[in-house]
Amino acid sequence: MDNIILIFVCMLLGFLLKRMAAFPPLSYKTLNQFVIYISLPAVALYYIPKLEISSRLLFPLGIAWLGFGLSFLFFTAFSKVFGWSKKLTGCLIIVAGLGNTSFVGFPVVEAVYGKKALETAVIVDQPGSFVVVSTVAILIASLYSRSTENSTTTVFKKILLFPPFIAFVVAVLLNVMQLDFPEMLQSVFQRLGTTVTPIALVAVGMQLEFDWKSKHWKFLTLGLFFKLLITPAFFYLLYVMILNGKGQEVQVSVLEAAMAPMITGAIVAVNYGLKPKLANMMIGFGIPMSFLTLVFWWWVLKGV
């Protein structure tokens, strides 16, 4: 429960702080950069060397990768039919295509299924959501931004130099060699990693605006409908109905697919100028709304 309270407290603090003269209008950009350059690499360096690679990764691993692919197909189709801009399309693909599988996902999964279920949740998050946002999401953001420097070389350079991706590569190498950092460094990485959510949510709060005349409302509705209902329905159909998956691993995977949009995905969209207001509305409204839809999906998954 404390994690849930922290979410709303941080967003409220950000919303209030932006009205104080001590915080310049673009303070949120500094906070976002801190998350990208320090917090997220620390998360990778702490968790990934500890992952056990086996065939049981397949169901939970598919959530982020297949979910992002589904988002790409869904919003690209809408974009072509309705003539959306590249920035709008890119924003929805990234923010609606990635779930908050750690900070919201972990406490929800632990509360519903117990601590043992966190082993599956970590797989959904680390080699899944974290790697997708560090690679494919950066690729989409680069291609859909207004930048004129979007040659193949430039795009891949952006991915290779993205701090979380560099940390991911280092962490994977350590995992393959069955090595890890000294305990003192692990403790440092763990503590730095815990700063992801509070700092990112304060930044979200700083950018959150309630403009009831905004043209973003219909896109917000579509994006959240896709993330909170269509995505978990797709995985329920695939994992349970088609592949006949059963047990806690499948339950946790599908419930993680139903989580609210990923905060880091919104940060990527904002940093690349992909409809920042819409990206932050997806987080600000998506997280509280997800607690209602998660109850529905928990009920659906009870018999699996």
SERO-4910 file (N, C-alpha, C, O; in steps of 0.05 Angstrom, whole numbers):
BEGIN
 pado doro    nc1    nc2    nc3   cac1   cac2   cac3    cc1    cc2    cc3    oc1    oc2    oc3
  Met    A     16    -24      0      0      0      0     17     25      0     10     46    -12
  Asp    A     41     24     13     58     48     14     68     56    -13     71     79    -19
  Asn    A     72     36    -32     80     42    -59     58     58    -73     64     77    -88
  Ile    A     34     50    -69     11     63    -83      8     92    -73      4    110    -89
  Ile    A     11     95    -46     10    122    -35     32    140    -46     28    163    -52
  Leu    A     56    128    -48     79    143    -58     74    153    -86     82    175    -93
  Ile    A     61    137   -103     55    145   -130     40    172   -131     47    190   -145
  Phe    A     18    173   -115      1    196   -116     14    220   -102     11    243   -110
  Val    A     30    215    -80     44    236    -66     64    249    -85     66    274    -86
  Cys    A     80    233   -100    100    244   -117     88    260   -140     98    282   -147
  Met    A     67    250   -152     54    265   -174     42    292   -163     44    312   -177
  Leu    A     30    291   -139     19    315   -127     42    335   -121     39    359   -126
  Leu    A     64    326   -111     87    343   -105     97    357   -130    102    381   -130
  Gly    A    100    341   -152    109    353   -177     89    374   -187     98    395   -197
  Phe    A     64    368   -185     43    387   -194     44    413   -178     40    434   -190
  Leu    A     51    411   -152     52    435   -135     79    450   -139     79    475   -139
  Leu    A    101    435   -142    127    447   -144    130    464   -169    145    484   -169
  Lys    A    117    456   -191    120    472   -215    108    500   -213    114    518   -229
  Arg    A     92    504   -192     81    531   -187     98    548   -168     91    570   -162
  Met    A    121    537   -160    139    551   -142    162    564   -159    173    552   -177
  Ala    A    168    589   -152    189    604   -167    216    591   -165    233    595   -182
  Ala    A    221    575   -143    247    562   -140    252    541   -161    275    533   -164
  Phe    A    231    532   -175    235    511   -195    230    523   -223    207    530   -229
  Pro    A    250    524   -239    247    535   -266    227    518   -282    223    495   -276
  Pro    A    215    530   -303    195    515   -319    204    489   -330    188    470   -333
  Leu    A    230    486   -336    240    461   -349    254    443   -329    271    427   -337
  Ser    A    248    446   -303    261    429   -283    256    399   -288    273    383   -282
  Tyr    A    233    393   -299    227    364   -304    247    351   -322    251    327   -320
  Lys    A    259    367   -341    278    355   -359    303    346   -344    314    325   -350
  Thr    A    312    361   -324    334    353   -307    328    327   -292    345    309   -290
  Leu    A    304    325   -282    296    301   -267    295    277   -286    304    255   -279
  Asn    A    284    281   -310    284    259   -329    312    249   -337    316    225   -339
  Gln    A    330    268   -340    358    261   -347    371    245   -324    386    227   -329
  Phe    A    365    252   -299    375    238   -276    366    209   -277    382    190   -273
  Val    A    340    205   -283    329    178   -285    343    162   -307    351    139   -303
  Ile    A    347    174   -330    359    160   -353    389    154   -349    399    133   -356
  Tyr    A    404    174   -338    433    171   -336    442    157   -310    464    146   -310
  Ile    A    425    156   -290    434    145   -264    416    122   -254    425    100   -249
  Ser    A    390    128   -251    372    109   -239    368     84   -255    372     62   -244
  Leu    A    362     86   -281    356     63   -297    381     45   -301    379     21   -299
  Pro    A    405     57   -307    428     39   -309    433     24   -283    442      1   -283
  Ala    A    428     37   -260    432     23   -234    413      0   -231    421    -21   -221
  Val    A    389      2   -241    369    -20   -240    380    -44   -256    379    -66   -246
  Ala    A    390    -38   -280    401    -60   -297    424    -74   -284    426    -98   -284
  Leu    A    443    -58   -273    467    -69   -262    462    -85   -236    478   -102   -228
  Tyr    A    440    -79   -223    433    -94   -198    418   -120   -205    425   -141   -194
  Tyr    A    398   -119   -222    380   -142   -225    389   -162   -246    388   -186   -242
  Ile    A    399   -152   -269    403   -171   -292    425   -191   -287    422   -214   -295
  Pro    A    447   -185   -273    467   -206   -268    456   -229   -251    467   -251   -250
  Lys    A    433   -225   -237    422   -245   -219    401   -262   -233    392   -282   -221
  Leu    A    393   -255   -258    371   -270   -271    381   -298   -279    403   -302   -288
  Glu    A    363   -317   -275    369   -345   -283    356   -350   -310    331   -350   -312
  Ile    A    372   -355   -330    361   -359   -357    353   -388   -361    369   -406   -358
  Ser    A    327   -391   -368    316   -418   -373    291   -416   -391    283   -394   -398
  Ser    A    280   -439   -398    256   -439   -415    232   -427   -402    213   -419   -415
  Arg    A    232   -425   -376    209   -413   -361    207   -383   -366    188   -370   -357
  Leu    A    227   -371   -380    227   -343   -386    206   -336   -408    198   -313   -410
  Leu    A    198   -357   -424    184   -351   -448    157   -337   -444    152   -316   -457
  Phe    A    140   -347   -427    114   -334   -423    117   -305   -412    107   -287   -425
  Pro    A    131   -301   -390    134   -274   -380    150   -256   -399    145   -232   -400
  Leu    A    170   -267   -413    187   -251   -431    171   -240   -454    176   -218   -464
  Gly    A    151   -255   -463    135   -247   -486    117   -223   -481    109   -209   -500
  Ile    A    111   -217   -455     93   -195   -449    102   -169   -461     87   -156   -476
  Ala    A    126   -160   -455    136   -134   -464    141   -135   -495    134   -116   -509
  Trp    A    154   -156   -504    162   -156   -533    138   -159   -551    135   -143   -570
  Leu    A    120   -178   -546     96   -181   -562     77   -157   -558     64   -148   -577
  Gly    A     76   -147   -533     58   -125   -527     66   -100   -542     49    -85   -552
  Phe    A     92    -95   -544    102    -71   -559     97    -75   -589     90    -56   -602
  Gly    A    100    -99   -599     95   -105   -627     66   -100   -633     59    -90   -654
  Leu    A     48   -109   -615     19   -105   -619     12    -76   -619     -4    -67   -635
  Ser    A     25    -60   -601     21    -31   -600     29    -18   -627     15     -1   -637
  Phe    A     52    -27   -637     62    -16   -662     41    -21   -685     35     -3   -700
  Leu    A     31    -45   -687     12    -52   -708    -14    -37   -705    -26    -27   -724
  Phe    A    -24    -36   -680    -49    -23   -674    -49      6   -680    -67     16   -695
  Phe    A    -30     21   -670    -30     50   -674    -20     58   -701    -27     80   -711
  Thr    A     -3     42   -714      5     48   -741    -19     45   -760    -23     62   -778
  Ala    A    -36     25   -755    -61     22   -771    -79     46   -767    -89     57   -787
  Phe    A    -83     55   -742   -100     78   -737    -88    103   -750   -103    120   -761
  Ser    A    -62    105   -749    -48    129   -760    -53    131   -790    -58    153   -801
  Lys    A    -52    108   -804    -56    108   -833    -85    115   -840    -90    129   -860
  Val    A   -104    104   -824   -132    109   -830   -140    138   -825   -155    150   -841
  Phe    A   -130    150   -803   -139    177   -795   -118    199   -801   -123    222   -795
  Gly    A    -96    191   -812    -76    211   -820    -63    225   -797    -58    249   -797
  Trp    A    -56    210   -775    -43    222   -752    -14    231   -759     -2    221   -778
  Ser    A     -4    249   -743     24    258   -746     42    236   -735     34    219   -720
  Lys    A     67    237   -744     87    218   -734     91    220   -704     95    200   -690
  Lys    A     91    245   -694     96    249   -665     73    237   -649     79    224   -628
  Leu    A     48    240   -657     26    228   -642     28    197   -643     24    184   -623
  Thr    A     33    187   -667     35    158   -670     57    146   -653     53    126   -639
  Gly    A     80    159   -654    103    149   -639     98    150   -609    105    131   -594
  Cys    A     85    171   -600     78    174   -571     60    150   -562     66    138   -542
  Leu    A     39    145   -577     20    124   -569     33     96   -571     29     79   -554
  Ile    A     49     91   -591     63     66   -594     80     60   -569     79     38   -558
  Ile    A     96     80   -561    114     76   -539    100     75   -512    105     57   -496
  Val    A     84     95   -506     72     97   -479     51     76   -475     49     64   -453
  Ala    A     34     70   -495     13     50   -492     25     21   -496     12      2   -489
  Gly    A     49     20   -508     61     -6   -514     77    -18   -491     86    -41   -493
  Leu    A     82     -2   -470     98    -12   -448     83     -8   -421     70     12   -417
  Gly    A     85    -29   -404     70    -28   -379     88    -22   -355    112    -27   -356
  Asn    A     76    -12   -334     90     -6   -309     93    -32   -293     80    -37   -273
  Thr    A    111    -49   -303    113    -77   -293    129    -80   -268    131   -101   -256
  Ser    A    142    -58   -259    158    -60   -234    146    -45   -211    136    -58   -192
  Phe    A    146    -18   -212    137     -4   -188    108     -8   -181    101    -11   -157
  Val    A     91     -8   -201     63    -15   -196     60    -46   -196     46    -57   -180
  Gly    A     73    -58   -216     69    -87   -220     79   -104   -197     64   -122   -189
  Phe    A    102    -98   -186    113   -115   -165     95   -116   -140     89   -138   -131
  Pro    A     88    -93   -129     71    -94   -105     44   -106   -110     33   -120    -92
  Val    A     32   -102   -133      6   -114   -140      9   -144   -142     -8   -159   -130
  Val    A     29   -154   -156     34   -183   -159     39   -196   -131     28   -217   -125
  Glu    A     56   -183   -115     61   -194    -89     37   -195    -71     32   -214    -57
  Ala    A     20   -174    -73     -4   -174    -56    -24   -195    -65    -38   -206    -48
  Val    A    -25   -200    -91    -45   -220   -101    -36   -248   -100    -51   -266    -93
  Tyr    A    -10   -253   -108      0   -280   -111     22   -288    -91     30   -311    -91
  Gly    A     32   -270    -76     53   -276    -56     81   -270    -67     85   -265    -91
  Lys    A    101   -272    -49    129   -264    -56    140   -282    -78    156   -273    -94
  Lys    A    133   -308    -78    144   -326    -98    138   -317   -126    154   -322   -145
  Ala    A    115   -304   -130    107   -295   -156    124   -273   -167    124   -267   -191
  Leu    A    140   -260   -150    157   -238   -159    179   -248   -177    190   -233   -193
  Glu    A    186   -274   -175    206   -285   -193    197   -283   -222    213   -276   -240
  Thr    A    171   -288   -227    160   -284   -254    158   -255   -261    164   -248   -284
  Ala    A    150   -238   -242    147   -210   -247    173   -197   -255    174   -179   -273
  Val    A    195   -205   -243    221   -194   -250    229   -201   -278    241   -185   -292
  Ile    A    221   -225   -287    227   -233   -315    211   -216   -335    222   -208   -355
  Val    A    186   -211   -328    170   -193   -345    183   -166   -347    183   -153   -369
  Asp    A    194   -156   -325    204   -129   -324    233   -126   -335    237   -108   -352
  Gln    A    251   -142   -326    279   -137   -333    287   -144   -362    293   -126   -378
  Pro    A    287   -170   -370    293   -176   -398    270   -169   -416    273   -171   -441
  Gly    A    248   -161   -405    224   -154   -421    222   -123   -423    234   -112   -441
  Ser    A    207   -111   -405    201    -82   -407    226    -65   -408    228    -47   -424
  Phe    A    245    -71   -391    269    -55   -389    285    -55   -415    294    -34   -424
  Val    A    288    -79   -426    304    -81   -451    289    -68   -474    301    -55   -491
  Val    A    263    -71   -476    247    -59   -497    249    -29   -497    253    -16   -517
  Val    A    246    -17   -473    247     12   -471    276     23   -477    279     46   -486
  Ser    A    296      6   -472    324     14   -477    333     11   -505    353     21   -513
  Thr    A    317     -4   -521    326    -10   -549    304     -3   -569    306     18   -583
  Val    A    283    -19   -570    263    -15   -591    248     12   -587    242     25   -607
  Ala    A    242     19   -562    229     45   -557    246     69   -566    235     88   -577
  Ile    A    272     67   -562    290     88   -571    290     89   -602    291    111   -613
  Leu    A    289     66   -614    288     64   -644    263     78   -654    265     94   -672
  Ile    A    240     72   -642    215     84   -651    216    114   -646    207    130   -662
  Ala    A    225    122   -622    226    150   -615    244    166   -635    237    188   -643
  Ser    A    266    154   -643    284    167   -662    271    170   -689    274    191   -702
  Leu    A    257    149   -698    245    149   -724    221    167   -726    215    179   -747
  Tyr    A    206    170   -704    181    185   -704    184    214   -694    165    230   -695
  Ser    A    208    222   -685    212    249   -677    216    267   -701    219    257   -723
  Arg    A    217    293   -697    220    312   -719    248    315   -728    254    329   -748
  Ser    A    267    303   -714    295    306   -721    301    299   -750    291    280   -760
  Thr    A    317    316   -762    325    311   -790    349    292   -792    358    284   -813
  Glu    A    360    287   -768    384    270   -768    377    241   -761    388    230   -742
  Asn    A    359    230   -776    349    203   -770    359    182   -789    344    164   -797
  Ser    A    384    184   -797    396    163   -814    399    138   -797    398    139   -773
  Thr    A    403    116   -811    406     90   -797    429     92   -777    427     82   -754
  Thr    A    451    103   -785    475    106   -768    468    122   -743    476    115   -721
  Thr    A    454    144   -747    447    162   -724    429    148   -704    432    150   -680
  Val    A    409    134   -715    390    120   -698    403     99   -681    399     97   -657
  Phe    A    420     83   -693    434     61   -678    454     73   -659    460     61   -638
  Lys    A    465     96   -666    484    109   -648    469    118   -623    480    116   -600
  Lys    A    444    128   -626    428    136   -603    422    113   -585    423    115   -560
  Ile    A    416     90   -597    411     66   -581    436     57   -566    435     51   -542
  Leu    A    458     55   -581    483     45   -569    493     63   -547    507     54   -528
  Leu    A    487     89   -549    497    108   -529    476    114   -508    481    131   -490
  Phe    A    453    101   -509    432    105   -488    442     92   -462    446     68   -462
  Pro    A    446    108   -441    458     97   -417    446     71   -406    461     53   -399
  Pro    A    419     68   -405    408     43   -395    416     19   -413    419     -3   -403
  Phe    A    419     24   -440    427      2   -457    456     -6   -452    462    -30   -452
  Ile    A    474     13   -448    502      7   -441    503     -9   -416    518    -29   -414
  Ala    A    488     -1   -395    487    -16   -370    476    -44   -375    486    -63   -363
  Phe    A    456    -46   -392    444    -73   -398    464    -91   -410    466   -115   -402
  Val    A    480    -81   -429    500    -98   -442    521   -108   -422    528   -131   -422
  Val    A    530    -90   -405    549    -97   -384    537   -118   -366    551   -138   -359
  Ala    A    512   -114   -358    499   -133   -339    495   -160   -352    498   -181   -338
  Val    A    488   -161   -378    485   -186   -392    511   -202   -393    512   -226   -389
  Leu    A    533   -188   -399    559   -200   -400    566   -213   -373    577   -235   -372
  Leu    A    560   -199   -352    565   -210   -325    548   -234   -320    557   -254   -309
  Asn    A    523   -233   -329    505   -256   -326    515   -281   -341    516   -303   -330
  Val    A    524   -276   -366    534   -298   -382    559   -311   -369    563   -335   -369
  Met    A    576   -294   -357    601   -303   -344    596   -312   -315    614   -319   -301
  Gln    A    570   -310   -307    562   -318   -280    578   -302   -259    587   -313   -239
  Leu    A    580   -276   -264    593   -258   -245    574   -237   -235    553   -233   -247
  Asp    A    581   -224   -214    565   -201   -204    584   -182   -190    607   -188   -185
  Phe    A    574   -158   -185    590   -137   -172    594   -144   -143    578   -159   -131
  Pro    A    615   -133   -130    618   -136   -101    593   -126    -87    578   -109    -96
  Glu    A    588   -137    -63    563   -131    -49    560   -101    -43    538    -91    -44
  Met    A    582    -88    -38    580    -59    -32    569    -44    -57    552    -26    -54
  Leu    A    579    -51    -81    569    -38   -105    540    -46   -111    525    -29   -120
  Gln    A    533    -71   -106    506    -80   -109    487    -63    -92    465    -56   -101
  Ser    A    495    -58    -68    479    -42    -50    475    -13    -61    454     -2    -59
  Val    A    497     -2    -72    496     24    -84    476     25   -107    460     43   -110
  Phe    A    479      5   -125    461      3   -148    432      0   -140    414     12   -152
  Gln    A    428    -16   -120    400    -21   -110    388      5   -100    365     11   -106
  Arg    A    403     20    -85    393     46    -74    388     66    -96    368     81    -95
  Leu    A    407     68   -115    403     87   -137    379     79   -154    364     96   -164
  Gly    A    375     53   -157    352     43   -173    326     50   -161    306     54   -175
  Thr    A    325     52   -134    299     59   -121    290     88   -126    268     96   -120
  Thr    A    308    104   -138    301    132   -144    285    135   -169    275    156   -175
  Val    A    283    113   -185    270    115   -211    241    126   -208    235    147   -220
  Thr    A    225    113   -192    197    120   -191    192    147   -178    177    163   -190
  Pro    A    202    153   -154    195    179   -142    204    203   -159    189    222   -162
  Ile    A    228    202   -170    238    224   -186    222    226   -212    214    248   -220
  Ala    A    217    203   -225    202    204   -250    174    214   -246    163    229   -263
  Leu    A    161    206   -224    134    214   -219    132    244   -212    112    257   -219
  Val    A    152    254   -198    152    283   -192    154    298   -219    141    318   -223
  Ala    A    171    288   -237    173    300   -264    147    299   -279    139    318   -293
  Val    A    133    276   -277    107    273   -290     87    294   -278     72    307   -293
  Gly    A     87    297   -252     69    316   -239     75    344   -248     56    360   -250
  Met    A    100    351   -252    108    378   -261     96    384   -289     92    407   -296
  Gln    A     92    363   -305     82    368   -332     52    362   -335     41    367   -357
  Leu    A     39    353   -314     11    345   -316     -7    370   -315     -5    387   -298
  Glu    A    -24    372   -336    -42    395   -338    -70    384   -343    -74    365   -358
  Phe    A    -90    397   -330   -118    389   -334   -132    409   -351   -147    426   -341
  Asp    A   -128    407   -377   -141    424   -396   -164    409   -409   -160    392   -426
  Trp    A   -188    415   -399   -211    399   -408   -218    404   -437   -234    389   -449
  Lys    A   -207    425   -449   -211    431   -477   -189    419   -495   -189    423   -519
  Ser    A   -171    405   -482   -148    393   -497   -157    374   -518   -176    358   -514
  Lys    A   -143    374   -541   -149    355   -563   -138    327   -556   -143    308   -572
  His    A   -124    325   -534   -111    299   -528   -131    279   -515   -124    255   -513
  Trp    A   -154    287   -506   -171    269   -490   -179    244   -506   -180    222   -495
  Lys    A   -186    248   -532   -194    224   -547   -171    205   -552   -175    181   -553
  Phe    A   -147    216   -554   -123    198   -557   -116    185   -531   -107    162   -530
  Leu    A   -120    200   -509   -116    189   -482   -135    165   -478   -126    144   -468
  Thr    A   -160    168   -485   -180    147   -482   -172    123   -498   -174    100   -488
  Leu    A   -165    127   -523   -157    104   -540   -132     91   -530   -131     66   -529
  Gly    A   -112    107   -522    -87     95   -512    -91     78   -487    -80     56   -485
  Leu    A   -107     88   -468   -112     73   -443   -130     49   -448   -127     28   -435
  Phe    A   -149     52   -467   -166     29   -474   -149      6   -485   -153    -17   -478
  Phe    A   -130     14   -502   -111     -6   -513    -94    -19   -491    -92    -43   -489
  Lys    A    -82     -2   -473    -64    -12   -453    -77    -28   -432    -67    -49   -424
  Leu    A   -100    -19   -422   -113    -32   -398   -132    -54   -405   -138    -71   -388
  Leu    A   -142    -55   -430   -162    -75   -437   -153    -92   -461   -154   -117   -460
  Ile    A   -146    -80   -483   -139    -95   -507   -114   -112   -503   -114   -136   -510
  Thr    A    -93   -100   -492    -68   -115   -488    -71   -140   -470    -63   -162   -479
  Pro    A    -82   -138   -446    -86   -162   -430   -105   -182   -443   -102   -206   -440
  Ala    A   -125   -172   -458   -144   -190   -471   -129   -206   -493   -134   -230   -496
  Phe    A   -110   -193   -507    -94   -207   -527    -78   -229   -514    -77   -251   -525
  Phe    A    -65   -224   -491    -48   -244   -479    -65   -266   -466    -57   -289   -464
  Tyr    A    -89   -259   -456   -107   -280   -446   -115   -299   -468   -115   -323   -465
  Leu    A   -122   -287   -491   -129   -304   -514   -106   -321   -523   -109   -345   -528
  Leu    A    -82   -309   -525    -58   -324   -534    -48   -345   -514    -45   -368   -521
  Tyr    A    -44   -336   -490    -32   -354   -470    -51   -375   -458    -44   -398   -455
  Val    A    -76   -367   -453    -95   -384   -440   -112   -400   -460   -114   -424   -458
  Met    A   -124   -386   -479   -142   -398   -498   -128   -414   -520   -137   -436   -527
  Ile    A   -107   -403   -531    -93   -416   -553    -71   -435   -544    -70   -458   -552
  Leu    A    -53   -425   -527    -31   -442   -518    -37   -459   -493    -21   -475   -484
  Asn    A    -62   -455   -483    -71   -471   -460    -53   -469   -436    -49   -488   -421
  Gly    A    -42   -445   -431    -25   -441   -408    -41   -440   -382    -63   -430   -382
  Lys    A    -29   -451   -361    -43   -451   -335    -23   -446   -313      2   -447   -317
  Gly    A    -33   -439   -290    -16   -436   -266     -9   -407   -261    -16   -389   -276
  Gln    A      6   -404   -239     13   -377   -230     30   -361   -249     27   -337   -252
  Glu    A     48   -375   -263     65   -361   -282     50   -347   -304     56   -324   -311
  Val    A     29   -360   -314     12   -348   -334     -5   -326   -322     -9   -305   -334
  Gln    A    -16   -331   -298    -32   -311   -285    -17   -285   -280    -27   -263   -286
  Val    A      8   -287   -270     24   -264   -265     31   -250   -291     30   -225   -292
  Ser    A     37   -265   -312     45   -253   -338     22   -236   -349     26   -214   -358
  Val    A     -2   -248   -349    -25   -233   -361    -32   -209   -343    -39   -188   -354
  Leu    A    -30   -212   -317    -36   -189   -299    -16   -167   -303    -24   -143   -302
  Glu    A      9   -174   -308     29   -154   -314     23   -139   -340     29   -116   -343
  Ala    A     12   -154   -359      4   -142   -385    -17   -121   -381    -21   -103   -398
  Ala    A    -32   -123   -359    -55   -104   -354    -46    -79   -338    -63    -63   -332
  Met    A    -21    -77   -332    -11    -54   -316    -14    -28   -331    -15    -27   -356
  Ala    A    -14     -6   -316    -15     21   -328     10     26   -345     29     11   -343
  Pro    A     10     47   -362     33     53   -379     58     58   -362     58     67   -339
  Met    A     81     51   -374    107     52   -361    117     81   -360    116     96   -379
  Ile    A    126     89   -336    135    117   -331    159    122   -349    161    144   -361
  Thr    A    178    103   -352    202    108   -368    195    111   -397    208    127   -411
  Gly    A    175     97   -407    166    100   -434    157    129   -439    162    140   -460
  Ala    A    142    140   -420    133    168   -422    157    187   -423    157    207   -437
  Ile    A    177    181   -406    201    198   -406    215    198   -433    224    219   -442
  Val    A    217    174   -445    229    172   -472    213    189   -492    225    204   -508
  Ala    A    187    187   -491    170    202   -509    174    232   -505    176    247   -525
  Val    A    175    241   -480    178    269   -474    205    279   -484    207    300   -496
  Asn    A    226    264   -478    253    272   -486    257    275   -517    273    290   -526
  Tyr    A    241    260   -531    242    261   -561    221    279   -573    217    280   -597
  Gly    A    206    293   -556    186    312   -565    162    300   -577    148    312   -594
  Leu    A    155    275   -569    132    261   -579    108    266   -561    102    251   -543
  Lys    A     94    288   -567     70    296   -552     73    293   -522     60    276   -509
  Pro    A     90    309   -510     96    307   -481     71    309   -463     69    294   -444
  Lys    A     52    327   -470     28    329   -453     12    304   -453      2    295   -432
  Leu    A      9    292   -476     -6    266   -478      8    244   -464     -5    229   -449
  Ala    A     35    243   -467     50    222   -453     46    224   -423     43    203   -410
  Asn    A     47    248   -412     44    251   -383     15    247   -374     10    237   -351
  Met    A     -4    253   -391    -32    247   -384    -37    217   -383    -52    208   -367
  Met    A    -23    202   -400    -25    173   -400    -17    162   -373    -29    142   -363
  Ile    A      4    173   -362     14    164   -336     -5    174   -313    -13    159   -296
  Gly    A    -11    200   -314    -27    212   -293    -54    201   -290    -64    197   -267
  Phe    A    -67    194   -312    -94    182   -311    -93    152   -312   -110    138   -301
  Gly    A    -72    141   -325    -71    112   -329    -66     96   -303    -78     75   -299
  Ile    A    -49    107   -285    -43     92   -261    -68     89   -243    -74     67   -235
  Pro    A    -82    111   -236   -106    107   -220   -128     90   -233   -141     74   -220
  Met    A   -131     93   -259   -152     77   -273   -145     48   -274   -162     31   -273
  Ser    A   -118     42   -274   -110     14   -276   -118     -2   -251   -122    -27   -253
  Phe    A   -121     11   -228   -128     -4   -204   -157    -15   -206   -163    -35   -194
  Leu    A   -173     -2   -222   -200    -12   -227   -200    -36   -247   -212    -56   -242
  Thr    A   -185    -32   -269   -185    -53   -289   -169    -78   -280   -175   -100   -289
  Leu    A   -149    -74   -262   -134    -97   -252   -152   -115   -235   -148   -140   -236
  Val    A   -171   -104   -221   -190   -121   -206   -205   -139   -225   -209   -162   -219
  Phe    A   -214   -127   -247   -228   -143   -267   -210   -166   -278   -220   -188   -279
  Trp    A   -185   -160   -285   -168   -181   -296   -160   -202   -275   -157   -225   -282
  Trp    A   -157   -193   -250   -152   -213   -229   -175   -233   -227   -171   -257   -224
  Trp    A   -200   -223   -229   -224   -240   -228   -224   -259   -252   -230   -283   -249
  Val    A   -218   -249   -276   -217   -265   -300   -197   -288   -298   -202   -310   -307
  Leu    A   -174   -282   -285   -152   -301   -284   -154   -321   -261   -138   -339   -258
  Lys    A   -174   -318   -244   -176   -335   -220   -177   -365   -227   -166   -381   -212
  Gly    A   -190   -371   -249   -193   -400   -255   -172   -411   -273   -173   -434   -280
  Val    A   -151   -395   -279   -130   -404   -298   -110   -422   -283    -91   -432   -295
***
